[in-house]
Amino acid sequence: MNVFKDFEAKIKAALEELMADGSLPQGLDLSRVTVEPPRDPSHGDVSTNAAMVLAKPAGKPPRSIAEALVARLRSVADVTAAEVAGPGFVNLRMAPDYWCRRLSDVLVAGVTYGASTMGNGSRVNVEYVSANPTGPLHAAHARGAVVGDALAALLEKAGFEVTREYYINDAGAQVEVLGRSTYLRYREAVTGEEASIPAGLYPGEYLKEVGQAIARRDGDRWLTAPEAEWLPVMRDFAVGMIMGWIKEDLASMNIHHDVFTSERALVQSGAVDAALQTLRDQDLIYVGVLEPPKGKKPDDWEPRPQTLFKATQFGDDVDRPLQKSDGSWTYFANDIAYHYDKARRGSPTLIDVWGADHGGYVKRMEAAVKAVTGGAGVLDVKICQLVHLLENGQPVKMSKRAGTFVTLRDVMEAVGRDVVRFIMLTRRNDQTLEFDYAKVTEQSKDNPVFYVQYAHARCRSVLRHAEEAHPDWDITGPALAGVDLARLSAPEEIELIRQMLSWPRQIEAAAEAHEPHRVAFYLYDLASAFHALWNKGKDDATLRFLIESDPELTKARLALVKAVSIVIASGLQVMGVVPVEEMR
């Protein structure tokens, strides 16, 4: 149960009573009334903005409404204090027994604790990774992969129906360059003569594997063929083989997409014409001449009539070209078709996770989605900033196989999947992240991966010792939910319970904001509270978890420890990280 939703219902019930007895006008809209923790914990357990948001429609001062509401709430079960703060906020404090009783919610639910129906089955499409199939995934791709996958899991836990999607950018100039680069490696494999890679082509060692595979299949068939014949063969073979590597690397991180959409197939199906027709039908396409870009001298600018989308009508800075001078579609036109296709498949909310170099592309795509969906579609773009790879503070810059960058596989082999997944969520996606091989594997409080996993391992250690000492005790979650939880009375224990019971609210808030990093932050704070209680128990024997002289208190504290392990495991599940049973 979400305790904040519980008290929101009680506060709204009190407001309904005030409307019924004439203290407030009838029919007030209570949808903007919220209940959340006070910014300052010393002010109480929950706070509501009810008086502030109802003052204007009720025609009453906020404090007047707040005082009337407080008078009602003081008689609500489990409320020990209700006070008016500032201009009209209402702060409530609950009895310790309330928090102890609610601990049973965690124990009964297990790792499903925190799951919400907030999404009500609404469909969301999350597109992430979508790396160009011109080479292996690199370290920066890992960040987008983790952010997208954790966001998808977070939304599912909040009750949304999620489609995980990968967009294969297999049309356009970059895959033609890939085809020519592959041909040089193919010729090298057939003739045995080392290829010289001209500037502008892909130099990575990985293309030797592609060229050798084509040579094994086709022999010297393409050596004397014209480019028009061998280019599509080299291009399509390379794209297919590299996409195979990409899927393998993602699978090694336990990332699996539901849908892979090919840009080339989309264009060939006529989807671009169909999408742009929706814009023509709304008179949103015209032929015009754009102003020169900012910073361009007039003699650098060659004005020419272009087919343009009226992006400025939807918040963009300028109207955007849809067709190149040779008559082919721009990347933007293809992307409009792709997002139109996603929306038509039934997802009103589209989330794209992009790399740092795509920030300037956001406004035009938001404008396009508004236009092609008639305002019904929503696009949220999450930009993942750069990842700086370090080894003891020194930059790590390249991989022999890739030639110019460190591959995702290199990073995985160095530190392991769970470390990669956790660390990528320890900063907001729009902040640069430093990933130091030494620091992310050290055993210290400064390493959040270790600190959170250590808390879970300590919980499991306590429970194993209890099982050994009392093999006849049932210490499963449902069984511990039935013990006398009111024995948990130490302030540190109550505070730990309060933190655990905020987990359902954390899920809903993080899902609403599309911010999976909040889960990592929450787990670190919960681990800190647990470690603090553990350390106090070392100095104060009365706070230890296992008290041989008091079996009932021991069972209550085992319930507390079990609940901590459950909530940590629930959070790690969202992050795609496996909780450890013991530290080694």
Secondary structure by P-SEA (a helix, b strand, c coil): ccaaaaaaaaaaaaaaaaaaacccccccccccbbbbcccccccccccccccccccccccccaaaaaaaaaaaaccccccccccccccbbbbbbbcaaaaaaaaaaaaaacccccccccccbbbbbbbcccccccccccaaaaaaaaaaaaaaaaaaaaccbbbbbbbcccccaaaaaaaaaaaaaaaaaaaccbbbbcccccccaaaaaaaaaaaacccccccccccccaaaaaaaaaaaaaaaaaaaaaaaacccccbbbbaaaaaaaaaaaaaaaaaaaaccbbbbbbccccccccccbbbbbbbccccccccccbbbbcccccccccaaaaaaaaaaaaaaacccbbbbbbccccccccaaaaaaaaaaacccbbbbbbbbcbbbbbcccccccccccccccccaaaaaaaccaaaaaaaaacccccbbbbbbcccccccccccaaaaaaaaaaaaaaaaaaaaaacccccccaaaaaaccccccccaaaaaaaaaaaaaaaaaaaaaaacccaaaaaaaaaaaaaaaaaaaaaaacccccccccccaaaaaaaaaaaaaaaaaaaaaaaaacbbbbcccc
